[in-house]
Every structure is written in structure tokens, then in C-alpha cells.
Amino acid sequence: MSERIGRSVAIGDAGNDEEAISSIEQIRNGFSIMKTGMLAALVLGNTYSREVRDLRTGDIVRNKDQTRSDAILDSVFKGNYPKFVALMIWAILPLPPAGGNRNPLFIKFERYLDSACGHTIDVPTASKAKEILLL
């Protein structure tokens, strides 16, 4: 674990740090069936879901890649136990402010739970996963 990876995991986003993104991608690919790989995938999916702006100039320094983000997150959501995914999301993302905007990762996982509820995920499991997100 490097400082760059640790920082990215701690805030749930690698920002514009190409070295961190590359390292997290390697972890995701090398450990895809382990918790470490799932965590790396969540960080990458969250990273790609947003653009990064230079705070001084307002210029976009990294565009979001929604297609890539969706593919990564869909594989995590479908391939792992919902309550565990919720715990991992909760652990890497700051809580949204009361009445404020929620992170796209929260929203995407909630939508996945809604669409899968009653089909591939039973209602109590989906409800519990949503409850975990709101702890």
C-alpha cells in the first residue's frame, strides 16, 4: 500500500492522480475476487463518475467517464453481497450532509438495489443494505 493508494481509499476517490489510478486498477484486476479488489473497484468507479477541476482556475483536468464507471460499479454490485457492498461504500465515502447532495456512488447503488429488489435480491437484504448506507 502506497501513500497515494491509501489517500485515495481514505477519500474514496483518486482525483487526478494517474499513478494512484494505475495502482488501484492493478489491485482491482489482480485481486478481483477478494475484498481488496472490490474496494479498489469502488474507488475507481467513484473516481470515474466525476470530473476533476482545478480549484484555482476552474478548468477541468480530468473528464468523467460514466461508461467506465458504470461498467466497474455494475460488476461490483452484481458480484457481491449487497450488505457488504453497502458497508464498503459507507466506509470509503463521507456521509452526505443532511438535506444535501449525495455522492453519485450512493445514488447508483440505491438505484441498483431498487431495480434488483424482488428479482435477484430479496426485499429484506435490499432494505438492510439501504439502511447501512444511511447509518
N, C-alpha and C positions, 0 to 999 in steps of 0.2 A: 504494500500500500504506500503510495507516494502522498506527499502533502497535497498535490493537485487533485488526486482522486479523492482523498479524504475531505477536502474542501467541497468538492462537487457533490459528494454524497451527503455531507452535512447540510448543504442548502438545497439539495435535490435538483441541481442544475449546473452544467459545466460552463455555461455562459459562452464566451468566445474563445475559450482556452482549447486550441486544437490538439495540444499534447494530451490534455485530460480527456477530451472526447475520444481520441485514438486509443488511449489506455483503457477507458471504460468500455469501448467497443470490443477490445481484445478480451476483457474479462467477460463480457456478455457472451461472446462467441465460444470462449474456452470453457466456461462453466455454466452453460445454458440450463442444465437440469438441476443446478444447485441454487440455494438461496442467494449466493453471491451473484450469480448470473442474472437472477431475477431482479435483484436490487439494481444492478448495472443497467439492465434494460429499462427499468422505471425511470432512472435518472436520464438516460438517453432519450426516451420517449418524451419526457418533460422538457428536456433541453431543446429538442427539435420542434416542439409545439409552439415556441415563441421566438420572436425576433429579438435581437440584442442591439441596443442603441448605445452610442457613445453619449454619456451624460453631459459632457461639455458642449458637444456640437449638435447633438440630436440626430446625427447620421446613423443609419442602420449599418452595423458592422457584421451582422450575420442574419440572413433571412431565415424565417421559419420554414420548415419542411414538413408540412402537415401530412403528406402522404407517407413519408418515412416514419413520422411519429405514430400515425395510426397503425401502420403495419407492426411496429415494435410493440406498442401497447396492446393491440388485439391479441398478439401471441402470448403476452404475459397474462392477460385477463382470462383467456380461454384455456391456458395450460396450467393454471394454478388454482388452489383452493381459495375461493373469494374472501373468506375472513382473513386469511394470511396476506393476500394482496392488499386488503384494506389496512391491515396493520403496518405493512411496509410503506404504503403511501403516507399514512399518518405519521410514520417515523421520519420520513425524509422531507416533508413539506411543512412550512409554517402554517399554523392554523389561520384560516381566513378571519378577517375582522368581523365583528358582529354586524350583520347587515351589509357587509362589503362584498367586493368581488371575490369569487372563489377561483382557485387555480384551475386551469384547463384539465389537469390530470384528475382532480376531484370530479369535475363535471363529466369527463369522458367515462370514468369508472362507474359513476352513478347511472349514466345512460346505458352502459353495458349491462349493469345489474337489472335495470328496468326491462331491457329487451330480452334478457336470458331468464328472468324470473318466471317460473312455472314451466319452462321448457328444458333448459339444461341445468338450471339451478333451482333448488326448491325455495319456496317463499320464505321459510324461517332463516335459511342461510343468507339469502339476499338481504333480508331485513337486518340481520345481525351485522353483515358487512357494512351496510349503510350507517348503522348505529356507531360502529367503530370509527368511521370517517368523521363523525360529528363529536367524538369524545372531547 
